[in-house]
Amino acid sequence: MSRRVREKTCDRCTQISPILYRIQQDAAKTWVFVCPACWESVSQDNPFYVYGGTWKAKKP
């Protein structure tokens, strides 16, 4: 039995990533998924930053 391929793209850079972080990044408080590279820049010194979990393409 084959597993369904799970893919998501980063809401900032639109690249497919096997790991994405669910975050809030601005005053709008909307949830977005960002890749590790974008997460690095968004989370630094951001008063609106809220972490909401990690999405993984491969489930354990």
Secondary structure, DSSP 4 states (H G I P E B T S, - for coil): -PPPPP--B-TTT--B-SEEEEEE-STT--EEEE-HHHHHHHHTT-TT-EEEEEEESS--
